[in-house]
Amino acid sequence: MEIIYNQLRNFPYFTLFLAIAIGFFVGKFKIGKFSLGGVGGTLIAAVILGQVGGIEISDEVKSLFFALFIFMVGYLGGPQFFASLKISSLKYLLAAFLMTAMGLFAVLGLAIWFGLDKGMAAGLAAGGLTQSAIIGTAGEAIDKLGLAVDVSKNLKMNVAVGYSITYIFGSIGPILMVSIIPIVMKWDIRAEAKKLAIKLGGSKELEEGEFDPIKRIDTRVYKIIKTSKFLNKSVLEFETEFNSNLTVELIINNKKNTEPSASTIINEDDILFVTGLITAFSKVGFNIGEEISEFGPNIDLTEEVRHVIATNKKLTGLTLEQVLKKLDIDKRHGVYIKSITRMSHQLPVLDKTEIHKGDEIELVGKKKDLDRIEKEIGYKPPSIKTTDFVVLGLGMVVGYLIGQIGFEINGTSLALGAGLGCLVSGLLIGFLKTKYPKLGGINVGAANFIQTIGLAVFVGIVGLNAGAPAFQAILKSGVTLFLLGILVTMLPMIVQFVINYYVLKIKNPVEALGVLTGSRSSNPGFSALLDKTKNATPVPTFTMTYAVANIFLTLWGPVIIALIP
C-alpha cells in the first residue's frame, strides 16, 4: 500500500488527473434528476486522495487554471449579459440581482450567527448557491489579507470543506423547487409551456420523437405532370403560393440543369428540386406533381449550413417575425433559419422569439443566398473550429492588469485579483466581439473545454492541498454546515419567488421558473424544468438571468471575505 501512497505523493499531477477522472466518472451517475457533476465529483475525489498527505501542487498553477476558467465564463456570457441590459428586460434583471443579493445576505447572516470563519462562510456560499467560482475569488481575497501562512491555508481549506458539504443539497434544492412550486400554485407546467409556445408564434405541440417543423429544413423532388396546379406558371408564382416558405433551387428539363429565376416558366416533365420548411411541404398535397426519389447522378445542387452571429443593431431586440418583415423577400429568398442558440442553449424558433446580440443563428441555403443575407444579420465567424490566440492572450493580460485594481471594504484593503479581473476582461471581449466582427474569437467548443478543464483542475488542486485536515473538519462541522446549506439554498428562492410573482409580476409559470433557476445559476434545476415543459420555452428567461447571476455570485467571494469578522 505504501508503494501506491508514494506514487500519489511523488507525482502530484498524476494524482490530480486521477482525481479528475474519478470525479467526472462518479459525476455522471444520476439519482432522479440529480447528478453530482464532474466538478463536484472532482473536489470530493481530490479530498479523499488528499488523505494520503504530503501532496502539494503550486498555488500558481491553481490560480492560472482558475483565471482561464473565469475568463471563459465572462467571454461566453458577455454578449447575453450586455444584450439583457434594456428596459424590456428590467424586471428579469432585477429578479436575478435580488436573488444573488438574498443569497449573500443569507450567507452573511447565518455565518455571523453561527460564528463561521471567513473560509467556512465562503464555502457555504459556493456550495449552497452552487457557484464554484466563489472558491477561487474567495481564495484570492484570503491571499490578499496578509495573514500568516498557516492561517491563510486553513481558511482556504475551510472554503473547500464548506463547499463539499453544502454543494449536494445546493444542486438538489432548485430541482425540488421546480417540482414543489407548480404543486403549490396548481400549475400544469406542460400545458403552460404549450400555451407559451403558441403565444410566441408556434403551432401544434410535438411529443418526444417528433420534429419541430420550423427547425427542420428539407429538400424534395417533384416531377411536373399534366394536372399540376403550377404547369405553365412562373417560379415566382410557385413560391408566392407558399409564402416564400418553399424555394425552387433547381429545375431539370431534358436532362439539363437549370438554375431558375423568378420568371422561369414551369413546364410539363420538369423535375423541380424544392427546399423549404416541413410545415410548407405539409400543405403541398398533389398540387405540384409526382414526388420522386430517383433522379440521376449528375445533379449539381449544393446547399450550405452556415452559422452567423447576430450583431446588426437594427435587428437585435426584434422578434423573429419583425426581423423577417424588416428583411424583404428578395434579401431572404432561399434562406431558412434552422436553429437559434444562446449561451449554448437552443431557443424555440418561433415568431415572437427575440433576437439578441451574440445569438448564433444557423442558416440553410445556397452559398450565394447565404452570402447575401449574412451581412444583413451579422457576421460569419472566421472558422467555428479555430481560436485566435492573440485575443486569448491579450484577454488574459488585460484581466491580470484589471485584477491589480484595489478597493476597501470594512476597513480591509483588497485587490480585485486575477479571477475577477479576468471575469471583467472576458465580459468586455465577449461583448466587443459582437460589435467588431473582425476581432478574432474563441470557438465555442474550445471555450467550453477551457472553462471545464480550468475549473476541474482548480478544484482538484484545492481538494488535494486541503489534505487530511479537510476530512477532520468535515467530520467536525458536517451536520451544522449541511443544515446551514439547506437554509442558504432554499430561503432566497422561496422569498424571491414571492417577490417575482407578486411584486415584479412575473406571472407566466414557465417564465417564473425559468427566472428562478437562472437567477440561482442552476443548470440541474433548469434541466428539471425542461423535462417538465418538453420544449425550449424557458430558455430565453433562463439564459438572461443566468448570465447576470453568474457574474454577481462570483463577485460575492471577496465581499464575504471582507465582511465576515
Secondary structure, DSSP 8 states (H G I E B T S, - for coil): -HHHHHHHHH-HHHHHHHHHHHHHHHHT-EETTEE--HHHHHHHHHHHHGGG------HHHHHHHHHHHHHHHHHHHHHHHHHT-SGGGHHHHHHHHHHHHHHHHHHHHHHHHTT--HHHHHHHHHHHTT-THHHHHHHHHHHTT---HHHHHHHHHHHHHHHHHHHHHHHHHHHHHHHHHHHHHT--HHHHHHHHHHHTT--S---TTS--TTT-EEEEEEEE-TT-TTTT-BHHHHHHHTTTSEEEEEEEETTEEE---TT-B--TT-EEEEEEEHHHHTTTTTSSEEE-S---S------EEEEEEE--TTTTTSBHHHHHHHS-HHHHTT-EEEEEEETTEEE---TT-B--TT-EEEEEE-HHHHHHHHHHHEE--S-TT-B-HHHHHHHHHHHHHHTT-EEEETTEEEE-HHHHHHHHHHHHHHHHHHH-TTS--B-HHHHHHHHHHHHHHHHHHHHHHHHHHHHHHHHHHHHHHHHHHHHHHHHHHHHHHHIIIIIS----HHHHHHHHHHHTT-HHHHHHHHHHH-SSTTHHHHHHHHHHHHHHHHHHHHHHHHH--
